[in-house]
Structure formats: structure tokens, C-alpha cells
Amino acid sequence: MLAFPRATLRTRRRPAAAAALLKPAFRSAMAVVATLGALFGSMSAAHAALATDNAIPVVAAENFYGDVVKQIGGAYVNVTSILSNPDQDPHLFEASPKTARALQHARVVVYNGADYDPWMTKLLGATAAQSRQRATIVAADLVGKKAGDNPHLWYDPQTMPAVSRAVGAALDAADPAHKSVYDANLAAFLASLKPIDAKVAALRAQYKGQPVTATEPVFGYMSDAIGLDMRNLRFQLAAMNDTEASASDIAAFERDLRERRVRVLIYNSQATEALTRRMLGLAQQSKVPTVSVTETQPAGVNFQQWMLAQLDALGKALATP
């Protein structure tokens, strides 16, 4: 198994922080509140403002963790997800002062760890004065991963159950009055992950040992759970770290595609650089099915829907003769 050395992991992506995109949305929301206040009276607006003020402020480094918090916390949490644009590469993110200000007020913070979002450690250190008043949940710590391991932990079926339980405990501690709500939502969330586990088990039963390849190790943990034979790992590591793959690794990847030695090519659609596009073109020429995966949860779906959609796409690709 290849290591994912800390020194080579990129801090790429996002020249503009997701928090910067919140301003227009916030102004629009305030305009809506003002309109409703005019229509339905100032008391409704006051109640809405009070509910917002009383909600537990939560900051999630990645939007899939933010989605889990929303599903468990419901109306009693106010979640800011820092990385939320599925069209941009999360590794290029650069933290802004707005991100630091959001963390200053957070009662709960959730981030990935394993050196995927190292800027969070720096930001949390800069707001150390608030550390006694907040709970910090690090997914990597919960599942025993560290810098040097594959950092794409949310594709491991073991990660979200652990994160959701930690979130539930943090919300119970921050807001004991609504513990029954959080506990019920946690139970519902855990139950909602069962279709994902069932799909993984079904794919494993049918396709365990089948050779596949990928442009980056984003889907690695899920591939392992299904039991697929993932090829070209050195190429994937070079692509993730924005370093040059060796000529022999590129040749091996191309040979797998040209000779159809793999059933599927999985690619990170948030990082389609020149070499990735070259492999996608070769896969198309060789009639090797391709499956797109992302590092950020797409808008309009929850975590469960996102995972199931990608698993469904993989199943269809693997079924291609």
C-alpha cells in the first residue's frame, strides 16, 4: 500500500473562499425577512431572528460534514460549510479572515484531518481563546487515520457513522434541552446509511476482485470496501499531489486502458488536468467506461444521495460488457 506523505500533499484549490460567496445570499435572505415582516408583522420577523440567534453556530470545513450536522441538528443549528463548491478543487483553498471570524463564534467545529485541510489547525490555533467553549470533531481521529494516509475519509463507509455519533454527542452537550431531538435525528441518520452499506455489499458480492483504475485516490476507501482491484496507485498519488508521474507509470496506465485490462476508469471531476483529460480520452477510444466522483458534495442532494448516486454509476459501469 502506498503512503500519502504529508510533505507532498497539495494545499491547492479555491482562490476565493466559499465564505466569500455567503454575502449575496445573506443579503438576499435579509431582504426576504424584511418582506415577510412587512406582510405578516414585525413579531414574525422577531421570532425568526430569535430562532437564528439561539441556534448553535457550527463550522464544518467540508460541506458533507456540514450536511451531517444539519441532518442531526435540524432547526437548532446554524451551519457554515467552508468548502462547498463541487466545481472547484478543494486543495486549492486559502483561508480568509471571514473563515477565521466564523470559527470565533462556533460552538462546534468539524473537519477532516489527515492533512487534507491543514489550514483548519492554523485557524483553530488563532482562535484558541474560544477553544474552551467549542467542541472540535476531527474525522481522522475518530477512524484512526493520520497524515500520510489517504485523506479522502468520507468515502470510507466507517467514517460517517463515527462522525455523526460525535456530532450528536457535541450537540447534546451544547444544548441539553433538545437532546431528544438530536438523539432521534442521529438514529434516523444512522438508519439512512443502511442503503449505502447494502449497495456496497451488493457490488462486493458481484464484482470483488475486478480490476479498475483511477486518476486520483479520491474513491480509494470505497473501492476497498467493494473489494475492487485498484491499479496505478503511484500514478494516482502523483496526480493528487500535482507532481509528475513517471514515464513508466504513465505507460502502465495507458496500457491498462488500451488493452482494456480494467473494467472502469474512476476520475476526480474537480481536478481534470491535462494528463487526466488524456486518460479520459484514451478510455473513450478504448470503450472503457468512466465514472465521475467529486471531493465536494454537490448542491441539492444530501450525503446519502450523493454516495448512492456514485455507487449506482459505478454499478452501471461495471456491468458494461
N, C-alpha and C positions, 0 to 999 in steps of 0.2 A: 504493500500500500504506500502511495506517495504521501509525503508530508506537505503541508501548506505553510512554508516558513514565513514567519512574521515579517522578516525583512523584505520579502518580495511582494507582499500584498499591497495592492494599489489603494490609494485614497483618491480614487477618480470620481467623476460624475458630479453633476449638478452645479453648474456655475451660479445658479440662482437658487437659494434655499426655498423649500416648499413653504416655509413660514411666510416668505415674502408674498406668496400668492394669496394669503389669507386676507389682506387688506380690502380688496374689492369685494370679496364675499362678505366680510364683516360689515362693510358699509351698506351692501345690499340687504343684509339681514336687519340692520338697524332701520333701514327705510321701510321694510315690511312691518316691523314692530310699530313704527310711527303711524303707518296707515291703519293698522289694526286698532291702535289706540284711538285714532280719530273715529273709527267706525263703531267700536264696541266699548269705548270708555277708557278712562285712564286707569281704572282699577285692574283691568285685564293686563294692561301693559306692566303695571306694577307687579302683579303676580308673576308674570313671565320673567321679569328682571330678578325677582326674588328667587325663583327656581334656579336661574342661571348662577346667581351669586352663591347659592347653597350647594351647588353641585361640586363634587370632588374634582379638583383640577388634576389631570393626568397627562403626562407627556410620554409618548411612545416614539422611539427612534424610527421604527419602521411601521408602515400603516397596517400590516397584517397583525402585528401585536396590538396596535390601537383598535383594530376591529374586534379582537377578542375582549379587550377591556369594555368596549361599547356593548357587546352582547351580554356580558356579565353585569355591568353596572347600570345599563339602561339609562333612564332619565336622571339618575343620580350621579352621573359622571360627565365631565366636560373634557373631552379628549383632544389633544393636539398631536397629530402624527407628523413627524418631521419629513420623512421620506415617503412620498405618496404619488409620485408621477411615474406611471409604468412606461412612459416613452423615453425616460432618461436613465442613464447608468448610475445606480446608487453610489458606486465607489468614487464618483467624481464630486460628491457632495462636499461643500465647505460650510462649516457652521457660521452663522451670523449672530450679531448681537441680539436679534429678536429671538433666536433659539435659546440663548442664554437667559433672556428675560422670562421666557415661558417656563424654563426649568426652575427659576427662582420661586415661582408660585406653586409648583407641582407638589401634590401630596403623595403621588405615586409616579414612579418612573419605570419604564420597561424598555430594555434594549437587548440586542442580540448577543454582543460579546464575541469572544473568539477572534478578536481583532478585525471584525467586519465593520464595526462602527467605532474606531478608536477615539474619534472626536468627542464621543459621549463621556469618556473618562475625564478628558480635559475640562469639558464644560461642567461636569458634576464637581470637579475639584475647585472650579472657580466660584461655585455656589455652595461651598462647604458649610457656610453659616446656616443654611436651611436643611442640612442633612439630617438633623435630629427630628425634623418634622415630616420627613418623607420616607416612604418605603421604596427601595430600589430593587428591581427584579431583573436579573441577568439570565437570559435563556441558557447561555453556555454553561453557567454554573449549575443550573438545575439538571442538565443532562450530562454533566461530566466532560464537557469539551473545553478546549483551551486554544490559545494562539498556536498555529501550526496544524490544527485540524481543519477539515473542510468547514468553512464558516456558514454555509447555507443551511442552517439548522432547521428552518421552518419546513423543509421538505422531509425531515425525519418524522415519521408518524408518532414517535415518542415525545416530541418537543411540545406540541400544543397542549396535550393533557397536563404536562408538568407546569407550563406557563399559566394555564387557566386556573389551576388549583392555587398557584402562588398569587395570582391576581385576586381570586376570591378571598383568600386569607387577608390580603392587604386592604381590600375594601371593607371587609368585616371589621378590621381593626380601626380603620379611619372613620367608619360610620356605623357603629354598632346598632343604631336604631333601625337600619334597613338590612340587617344581617339575613333575615329570612328571604328577602328579595334576592340578595346576592347568591345565597346558597341554592335557591330554586333555579336561578338563571345558570349557575355553574353546572348543576345537574343536567339541565336541558342542553347546555353546550356540549358536555361530555357525551351525551346520548347522540347528539347531532354529528359527532365524528365517526360513529359506527359505520355509516355507508362508505366512508373513505377506507376504513380498515377492511371492510368487506370487498371493496373493489381491488385493493392491493392483494388481498388473499386470492381473489379470483384470477387476477393477472399472474400471480406467482404460480398458481396451480397449472396454468396453461402455458406460460412462457418462461418458466425458470430455466436459466442456463442459456437463453437465446442471446446471441451477440448483438450489441448495439454500440453506438459511439455518440460522442457529443463534442461540441465546440468548447464548452466550459463545464466545470463540475457542479453547476447550479443544481441539477436534478440528482446528484450523486446519491444522497441518502435514500431517496425514494426508489431509485434504481436498485440499490442494495436490498431494500425491503422486498421488492418484487423478485429479486434473485437474478436479475439480468447480468450478463457477462459484459461489463463496460470496458471498452477498448480505448486506446490512445490517451491514456491518462496524462502522460508527460506533455502532449500537445495541449490538453485542456488546461493544465496548470500554467503553461506559458501564456496562453490566451487570456486567462483570468488576471495574470499579473502584468499584462501588457509588455511582455518580453518576447523575444524572437524564439519561435520553436526551431529545433534543429532540423537540418535538411532531411535527416533520416526519419524523424518523427512526422514531418510533413509528407514524405513519400509513403510512409506506412499508412497514414490516414487516407491519402488519395487512393492507394491500392485497395484498401478496405471498401471504398466507395465504388471504384471502377469495376472491381471483381465481385461486388455485392456480397462481401464477406460479413456484412452487418445487416440486420433487419430494419434498423431505423437510425436516422441521424437526429439527435436532440440538440437544439440550438437556443442560445440565450438571445431573444429578440431585442433586448435592451443594449446589446453590445455587438452589433453586426459590422465589424470592421472588415478590412479588405480580405484578409485570409478566411474569415468566416463566410463572407459572400462567395469566395472562390469555392469553398467546400459545399456550400448550398447549391451552387450552380452544377458542380460535379455530381452531387446527389440527384439532382433533377435529371441530368443527362443519363445517369445510370439507373434511373427509376427506383431509387432508394427513398422510401417515404421519410418526410421530415416532420418533426413535432416542435412547436414553439413553446418555450417556457419563459417566465419572467421572474425577476427578483423582487418586484413590487406588485402588490395586489391591485388588479385593475379596478377602475371605478365601476360602481353599480352592482358589484357582487360581494358576497361575504367570503370569508376564508374557506369555508366548506365548499361553496360553489366553485371557487377558483381551483381548488385542488381536484375536485371531481371532474371539472371540465378538462383539465390537463391529463388526468388519468384516462378519461374517455377517449381523448385524442390519441393517446399512446396506444390504447387498446385497438383502435381502428387501424393505426399504422402497423402494429404488429400482426394484425390479421390480413394485411395485404399480401397476396401471393407473390 
